[in-house]
Amino acid sequence: MTRPPVLPGPRPEWLKIKVPAPEVVNEVMELIRSKALVTVCEEARCPNLNECWGIHRTATFMLMGDVCTRHCSFCSVDKGQPGALDPGEPQRLAAAVAALQLKFAVVTSVNRDDLPDGGANHFSKTIEWIRALNPHCGIEVLIPDFQGSIQSLTRVLDARPNVLNHNVETIPRLYKRVRPDANYEQSMVLLKRAHDYRLKKNLSMKTKSGIMLGLGETPEEILSLMEDWRQSGVDIVTLGQYLPPTPNHLPLERFVEPSEFEMYRQHGESMGFVRVESGPLVRSSYHAKESFDFSGVYTPVRSAPQITL
């Protein structure tokens, strides 16, 4: 028997979404189906799908199938044993990016802990194909933690994405409940290694990470996490409202007021992040191109700022 959703009251007005340009949404969907591709927009039931597909004509592509080897309690992607990699997927994805005439492409994946490299080579090939077919297209990759493998991370970084994104998803205290197969410290180390890599190679690449709010975290814990991001050299951060994809997923503790999201944005900017996307409907790849194009200048980390709540 399916239990009813656990929600703190009806969805507030600021979380109600208008559906624009359905004909363009259908056009993008047909193209994605014809290329046998998967988008995280659909798999994650993103509330911004219609805006991104219908107005901005952007989509976040998901590599390596639609079955994940991990068991995050917030995620609607199927869990289990994935199938074999499709060697033609990187080229087909790049062809779809070309057909959509994207100026900026976001590519992510399920976790593939069953693969020796976690899928790093597949990411690398996808970046190379997009570069070959769309030389002026910016590329953001949202990667898993590769179980801490330096070699896998380096394989992706060597392909030179414009943005290297890895989400920590929540505060350390909630990891066992939200991300039981992941490790907060390992994710922060990955972000720091990406930051050190771009400094060593003198690259313009930006690093990025994000979290969901409304799972039981406190403002103090969120600000502490933002300090950890800063110390790991992260440039761009995203903070958005968690919404359970189904009644059987991790329940929502609270709706976060827009004013609280604005507080995090202001504090983040005062801490020196290049860009802070903070709001109820913000998702990891929401306004990804705008964040990348933002002309802010990264400030080297010296010491964690003092923040007053």
Order of alpha helices (4+ residues) and beta strands (2+ residues): alpha-beta-alpha-beta-beta-beta-alpha-beta-alpha-beta-alpha-beta-alpha-alpha-beta-alpha-beta-alpha-beta-alpha
